[in-house]
């Protein structure tokens, strides 16, 4: 498990040509299903606010972001999309 001071990304965005959007949160990120589902809901809501084309991205969560607000996750998504653009 990563120490809190390391600079690993919270999320990773992968582009794909598949017609299905996905948000991946493993048990290593959040042990409780409630937390994993909350993270997925937060990511999906942030995607709606950013107006991402739903079918082109897979979001892989690498750190527990369950305590973040939707606007904070939206900023993370925009930051990572700008890196890959």
Helices and strands as residue ranges (DSSP letters): E 11-15, E 22-25, H 33-50, G 54-56, E 57-61, H 70-84
